[in-house]
Amino acid sequence: MKKDSEREVALPQRSRNLVSRAWENLPQADRENLKEIVKGIPLDRNPMNTLLDLVMMQFKISKGSKKQVAIIGPANVGKSTLYNQFSREKGDKAKVGPVPGTTRENQEGDAGLFAIVDTPGADAVGYVGQAERDEAFEAAENADFIVLMFDAIQGIKQSELELYQAILALEKPHILVVNKMDLTKKYYAEVLAKAAQNLQVGANELIPISAAKGDGISRVVMSIAAMDPELTISLAQAMPKFRWKLAWRSIVSSSALAAAIALTPLPVIDFIPLVITQTNMVMTIARIYNYKITLKRAKELIATFGLGMLGRTLFQQLSKAGGVPGWVLSSGIATAMTVTMGYASIMWFERGERVSQKTLKELTSKVTQAVVGALKKKRKDKPSQEQISQDVIEALQNTEFAQKEGIEEIIAEAGETNLPG
C-alpha cells in the first residue's frame, strides 16, 4: 500500500504486511483509488451513512458472508459507543453506561458492509473478569479484522500493553484507535504522541477518534476497507455520487439561508450577508472535492461568476412583469443565485471547467422560475425566515435540480464550458 495514503488509512505495519498480498494482485490504478476515495470526506459520522448506502449498491454481499470486525479493548474505553456508531439496526444497539462491565458478553450487529462485534473489557481480573476476557478473545480469534481501542484519558498502562501484545500474537489485521480525544483539548498532540511511544508505533498508525461525537469514524471505515480490495474498489466507484450528495446538501442549506436573508425585498441582491453565505458554501464544496482554495480566492471566484449583476437584472425584469410579491422574487432569486453558484463551483472543482455566462444566465433563470413558482403556490402571505427556509428546501428537493443528471442536461443545452485561465 502506498505510503502517501497511510495518513488517512491508518493500518499499522503488521496489518499492512498481512493484507499486502491481496493488494499486490490489484492493478496500480486500483491501489491508488484507496488514496483518492478518502479525500474530501468529513470526519464525522453522518456523511458516512450516505457513503455506506451508496457503496452497498456497488458491493453486493449476503449477510452471511460479510467480514467480521471485532472491537477489542480495556473496560470502559467506549467500545459499545463505537459499536453503536456502526450498527445500522436499532435492535442491534448496545447498552452504554459509565460503569465498567456494562457489556458482559459479545454482541454482533450489522454495519452494512461488514458485521461488527462489541465485546466485554479484555483486561478484567477475577473470576467474572476472566470470563469476560475469554469472551472478548473468542471474538478476536473469530474476527477477520480487529479494532483495538484505547482510552486517551487513561493512557497506555501495563495492562494495555499486555493486551496489545496478545492481539499481535493472533496475527490478525488490525487498527489502533485512541478514543475520547475530544477530552484532551490543548494536550491533543502530546497525548497521541505518548500513546504511540508506549505502543512503540508511529503516531500515523493511531486513529484518534471521539466515539461519542462520531469524530474520526470515516478513517476507521476506510482502514477497515483497506483489508478488502473489492470493498475498496466499491468505495471508489461510489465516491462521485457521494461527493455530489454532500455538495448538494451544502447547496440546499446555503440556498435556504440565502432565501431567509433576502426575505425583505432589496434593490441589490448581492449584499454582504448573502456573499458571506455563498463564500462559505464555495469553501465547503471545495473541501468536498479536495480542491485547495483560500477565503480570498473563494471571494474572487464568486466575483468571477458575476451572479450579483445577473440577480439585479432578473429582479428588475420580473418586478416589471407584476403579479409576484417582492418577497417571493427576492428570496427566489437569492436562492437561484446560490444554487447556480454551487453548481458552477462543482464544475470548477471537479473538472477544472468554468461555466459560461450564457449557461449561468439560463440556469439561474430556470431555478428562479421553479423556486418562485413553488413559493407562490405555498403561501399567500409573507412567511417567517424559518418558514421560507423550509419552503426553499422542499422546493429544491422536488425539482430536477436535485439530481446531477438534471443540471448536466441544462448545461449541455445552454452552452459550452470554458477551461479556467
N, C-alpha and C positions, 0 to 999 in steps of 0.2 A: 504494500500500500504506500502511496506517495507520501513523503514526509510533510508536504505543504498542506495536506488535509488533516494532519494529526491534531491541529488546534481545535477543529470543530468535531472531529471524530476521535474521541479520546480513548483509543484502545491501548492498554499497556503493551509493552514489548512482547511479553509472553503470549498475550492474546493475538497479537499480530502474527506471531510465528505460527500459532495454531490454525489461523484462517488463511495463511499465505498461499497454501496450495490451491485452494478454490479460486483465489484471486489471480494466481498465475495463469489459470486456464482461461481467464477473460481477456478479450482484446484490450489494448491500452486505452482506446476511446471509452470503453465501458468503465474502466477503472477510474478514469478522470471524472466520470459522472458523479461519483461519490463526493468529490470535492465541490462540484458545481451545485449539487442539489441543496447543500446546506447554506449557500449564500442567500442572504436576504430574509431568512426565516426568523421572525421574532422569537425570543427565548421564553415565551410564556405558553401556557397550555392551550388556550382557546384556538389559536390558528392551527395547532397540531391536529385537532379534531377534524378540521376541514381537509387537511392533507391526508390523514389516515383514511377518511371516507373516499377520497379520490384514488388513493393507492389501491384500495380494496377492489375498485373497478378494473385495475390493471392486473392485480395479483390474485388470481383465482385459487382458493385453497379451502379445503374442507376443515371443519373444526377439529376433527380427529388427527389431522396430520400437521397441525401447527407446531412450530418450535416452542419449547417450554423455557420460560425465563423465570429464574428464582431470585427473589430479593433476600439476601442474607446479611446479617449484621448483629451487633450487640442489642440488648433490650433497650427500648425507648429511644431509638435513634430516628424514628419516623418511617419505618418500613411500611406500616399499614397506610400511612398518609400517601406515600408514593404509590403504593398498590392501588389506592382509590383513584389516583390521578389517571392511571392506565385503564382501570376496569370500566368497560363501556355498558355493562348491565347493572341496573340499580340493585338487583337481587344479589349481585356478587360483592357489593361493598363490604369492607371490613370494619369492625368496630374499632374506634380510635379513642385513646384516653391517655392522660398524663402519667398514670401509674404503670411502672414496668410490669410486664407479664400480662398485658391486656390480651395479646394474641397467644393462645395456648397450643394451637395446632395449625398445620398447614391449611391454606385456603387458596383454591385455584379460581381464577376469573378469566374472562375473555377480553383481551386487549385489541381485538380486531385482527391485527397481523400476526399475533403470537399469543400464547397462553401465558398469563402472569401468575406467579405463586407467591403469596405472602407467607412469612414464616415466623415462628417464635424467636426470642432472643437466643443467639447461638453462643452466648458467653455465660449463661446462668450456671449456678452451682447448686449443690444439694440434690436430693432425690428427684424433686419436681423439676429442678433446673436441668438435670441431666436428661430427663425425658424430653424436655423442650429442645435441648441441644441436639438430641438424636433425631427429633422430628425435622429440625432445620437442615441437618446434614443429609437426611434422606432426600429432601427436596433438592439440595445442591447436587447430590450424586445422580439424580434422575434428570436434572436440567440440561438443556442444550447450551444455555448461557447463564451466567451469574452476574447479578448486580450486587456488588459488595459495598455496603453502606456504612459510613461512619458519621459521628456527630461532631460538628465544628466546635461546639462549646465544650464537650467532654474531652476532646482531643484524642490522640492515639496513645493509649496506655499499653502496658504489657499484655493484658488480656486481648486487646485488639490486634496486637502484633501476632500473638499465637493463633488467633482466628484467621488472620491473613495468611499465615504460613500453612495452615490446614487447608484453606481453599486452594492455594497454589499447588498443593500436593495432589489435588484432584485432576489437575491438567485440563481444566475446562476454560473455554473462552470467557473472559470476564471484563468488567469495567469497575473502576473505583470511584465511588460517589461520596462527596462530603456534603452532608445535609445541614440545614439551619444556618447557611452562610449569611442570610439576611440579618442575623442577630450579631454578627461580628463587627458591623459598622466600619469604623475607620481602621480596624485591625484586620480587615479582609485579606489583604495580600500576605501579611505576616502569618495568619492562621493557616492559609493554604500552603505557604512555603514550609511551615513547621510540620504539617501533616505529611507532605511529600518527603521531607527529610527523615521522619520517623519510619515511613514505609520504604524508604530507600528507592524512590521512584522520582521521575521528573515531575515538576508541577503541571506540565502539559498532559500528564497521564491521569490527572484527577479531574473529575467533573464537579464543579461547585454548583449546588442547587438549593432551592428552598421548596421542599415538597409541599408545604402548606400553601405557598403562594403560586406554585407552578413554575417558578423561575428555573431555567436550565433544562426543562423537560425535553425540549427538542434535541439537545445534544445527547441525552440518554437514548432517545429513539433512534437517532442517526447512528450512534455507536452500536446499538443492538443490530440495526440493519446491516452494519458492515460485515457481520458474520455470514450473511446470506447474499451472494451476488445477484440472485434472481430478484430478491426483495429490493436491493439497491437499484437495479435497472427499473423496477416498477416505480420506485420513488422518482427517479429521473424522468420517466415518462409522464408522471402526474404533475411535475413541477410547473409547466406552463399554465395549466388550468389553475393550479394553486396560487401562483403569483397574481394571475388575473383576478381571482376571487378576493384576495387580500386588497389589491389595488381598488377594485370596485367597492369594497366595504369602505375604504377611505374616501372615495369619491362621493358615495352616498351620504356619509356622515358630514363631510365638509359642505356638501350642497345643501343639506338640511340646515346647517348653521348659517350658511350664506343667505338662505331664504329668510331666516329669522332676523338677521342683521338688516336686510333690505325690506323688511315688512312695511316700514314707513316710506312712502314714495319719495325719492330724491332725484334731483336733476342730474346728478352724477352717480353712476353705478359703481365705479371703481374707487370708492373711498377707503380710507386706511384700514378699518376693521375687516373689510372684505378681502383686501390684499393680504393681510396677515393670515386669514383663514386659508386662502389659496396657496400661500407660500408654505404653510405647514403641510398642506396636502401634497404639494410637489416634493417636499423633503421626504415625506413618508413613502411616496411611490418610488422615489429614487433609491431608498434603502431596500425596499422590497425587490427591486431589480438589480441590487448590488451596484448601483451607479454612484460613484463618489461625487458629491456636489456640496458646495458651501452655501450658506444662507445668502450671501451676496449673489452667487451665481444663480440661485433659485429665483431671486427677485428679477435678475436680468432676463432670465428665461421667460418669466411672466410678461415682462415688458415687450419681449420679442414677439410673443404671440399676438399682442395688440388687441386683446379682447375688451379692454376698457373702452376704447373708442367704438368698437362694434356694439357693445352694450348700450352706450349712449344713443347711437344711431337707431338701434332697434326700439329703444324706449320712446324716442321721438316719433318714429314711424307708426308704431302701434297705438300710441296715445292719440294720434290724429284720427285713427280709424274709429275710435269711440266704442262704447259698449262694454269695455273691460275696466273694472275698478283699478285705480292706481296701485293699490297694494298687491293685486294679483300680478300686474305687469312687472312691478319692481322685483317681487320675490321670484317670479317665474324666470325673468331674465338673469337675475343673480345666480339662480340655480343652473340655468343653461350655460352660463359663462364658466361656472365651476366645473360642471360635467365635461364640457369641451376641453377645458384646460387639463383636466385629469386624463382624458383620452390622448391629448397631444403629448402629455408627459410620458405616458406609456409607450407611445410610438417612438419618442426620442430615446428613452432609456433602454427599451427592449431591442430596437432595431437601428438606432442611430439615424432615424429619419425625422425630418421636420415637416409637419403637416402644412400644406399650402394655405394661403389666406382664403382662397376660394372654398376650400374644404372646411376650414374653420367657420366661415360665414354660414355655409349651408348646414353644418352640424349644429351650430348654435341656434339657427332659425328652427330647425326640426325639433330640437329639445325644448325650445321655448314654446312652440305650438303644443307639444304634448303636455308639458307641465301646466301651462296656462289653462288649457282645456280641462285638465283634471282638477285644478284648483277652483275653476268656475263652477264645475259640477258639484264639488264637495261642499262648498259653503257660500252662502249669500252675503253673510256679514263678515267683517274683518275678524280674523281669529287672533288668538294669543300667539306669542312666539313659540310656545311649546306645541300648540296645535298646528301651526304652519310647518314646523319641523317634521312632525309626524305625517302630515299630509304629503309633503315632498318625498319622504322616504317611501310611502305607499305608492305614490305616482311613479317614481323611478323604478321600483321593483316590478311594476306592472307594464313596463314599456319594452320595446325591442332593444333599448339601450342596455338592458341588464345582461345581455349576452354579448360576448366579444364578437361573435359572428355578425350580429346586427350592426355594430359600429363599423366593422371592416367592410361590410357591403356599402354603407353610406360613404365611407372614404373612397372606396373603389369607384363609386358612381360619380362622386363630386369632383375628383381630380387627382393628380399625382402628388406624391410626397417628394420632398427635396432633401438631399443629404445636407447635414449641417456644415457650415463653413468653419 
